[in-house]
Amino acid sequence: MDRRNIIVCFFALAALAMLVFLSGICLGSVDIPLLEAIKSLFSSNDTNALHSAIVLEFRLPRTVTAAFAGAALAVSGLMMQTVFRNPLADPFVLGVNSGASLGVAIALLALGPGGIVLASQTPLTGSLLVVVAATLGAGASLVLILMLSSRVDVMSLLILGLMISYGVSSIVSILIYYSMADRLQVFFSWSFGNFGAVTLEQLGLFVPIVLAGLIGATLLVKRLDAFLLGERYAKTLGVNIGGSRLAMLGCASLLAGVVTGFCGPIGFIGIAAPHICRYLFKTSEHRVLLPGAILMGGLIGLVADLLARAPGLEATLPLNSVTALIGVPVIITALLKQRNYQRIFGG
């Protein structure tokens, strides 16, 4: 795709994301006119008090979280697919989300009352505890997958990722079995996955961490392109293989861990967004794919959140059910086009 068409695609994605963002603020169990919603963002004096409270306390944090979480998961998935040279790699499939869940389970359940006290003292203290635990768990899973990736082929790695997920889930189940009811309530409310779990106060911690991860990923663009051609070729270009791999996986685990920590385990966005970007931009260059993944991931997150809230209804659909409807067709398509992806990833 030429430069002009790439720019057009970027503007189209940005415009569509902004449209869905505004829809997320306006639509819900209570519909709010667009102009009134916009006024509520800048001044609450000239607007309906109820509408202003709905926008500022509930819908704005939720839509901002959906956009940033989707972007973070998309970039994390893109980096994992490149590092492992595996078109089906993402935080959910490779067991990274399960590792993050184990970290949170240990923090909230195995630490006993101390974990619950820290988690309930203030919103920011609780968020920081969960995020650190989730990031460490995600990083541990990635290190384990990396150690196994040099010994098995692409499909075997996916099976190992699933087995790791099952194994970790069994450990979490044991922790749940021996935990008290008050600890379980905190863990279960987190484990369902929900963009609405992040408050306006917590956005001050969530957004900067995600931005730091996205900036770190942007600085690794050239190394990602080199890795896509193979580690031997990257080494001839002077790339520090060990250090680069560690930086990429650290960045990917930070992005996946912070989203999982704040929002709970969310699947399929990390695998769907990179493949849609490759199809849309017709390229494997990360200087195009990475910003494209940020926009596409944010868009998918916003759409999934809007569908989960079922505008006009009081019920809220499970978030992972909606993301699965988006991600599963992409996985099936990737499997059917495996030969094309083997050419892209050098398989």
Phi, psi and omega in degrees: 000135182283170186300320183296314180294326177297315179297319178299318179296320178298314179295322179295316178297317180297317180295318180294319178297319178295321178297314180291325177300312179295324177296322179295329178282325186273325189261147179165202178297333173238115179281134181239129178303147185301312182298320179292323178295319179295319177299323180296332180289333186248331180204128180264001184285324186260016184235165175300129185299320180294314179297319179297319179294319179298316183292310188283324186267336185239301190284321180297309177301323183292315182290321177297317178298316180300317181294312183289322179294317178299317178297317181296316180294323179295315180292320177300316178296319179299316181293321178294320179297326180283313182298315181272355182050049186226114184293347182253011180282137172194168184302329183281312186291322184275006176085009180292318177299322178294320177297319177297320178297320178296319178300316179293321179298319178295318181295319186268330186254309186286332179285352177073211184301329181300318179295318180293321179298313178298321183288338186250358182297302176220160178303320183286322178297314179297318180297317182296319178299311182294319182294315179298316179297317180294319180294318178296319178295318178295318179296320178297319178296319180295319178298317179297316178297320180297320179296326182275338188295333181280351184252345186230165178275183187300308184292324178295325179296321178296318179296319178297321177300317177295320179295321176298319178299315179296318180297315179295320179299324179293322177295317178299320179298321178295317178299320179296319183298323184263012183260158178277163186297322183293326178288323181295325182299317179295316183292315182294322178297330177280322191288343181288336182081118186197123176291339181280001182282345183268124180274171179298324178293319182288338176301329179296340175260321184294309185297312179299323179294317178297316179299320178298318178295320179292321177295318177300319178295322179297323179290346182259011186303311182296322179292325177296318177298320179294319179295329181296332180273355179113149183293326179296315179294319179298324180293324178293337177275000179089014181281131174285103188297308183297313180294320180294316179298318179296318179295318180296313181291326176296317178294317180296319180290327176297312181296314180292321182292318182292321178293315179295323180295315182279319190253350186090174180294124179232123186255162166080337178295319182296334179266329185284313187301312180299321181290322177296321179294318178298319179291321184287315186267350178055044180208162174243010180283129185286340176294340174260316185293322185293308175296328176296320179294324177299312180292315182293318178297317177298319179296315180297319178299317179293317179296316180298319179293319180296318178291323180294327180281348177047074182310134181094349180242154179277338182284151176242124181285152174299129185299317182292337175292322179288315180295329177294323178298332178275317188279324183300313177301326179293319178297316179298317179297320179297321178293320180291333180254033186301325180297320179296320181288331175295326177292319181293315185268006176074024182276000000 
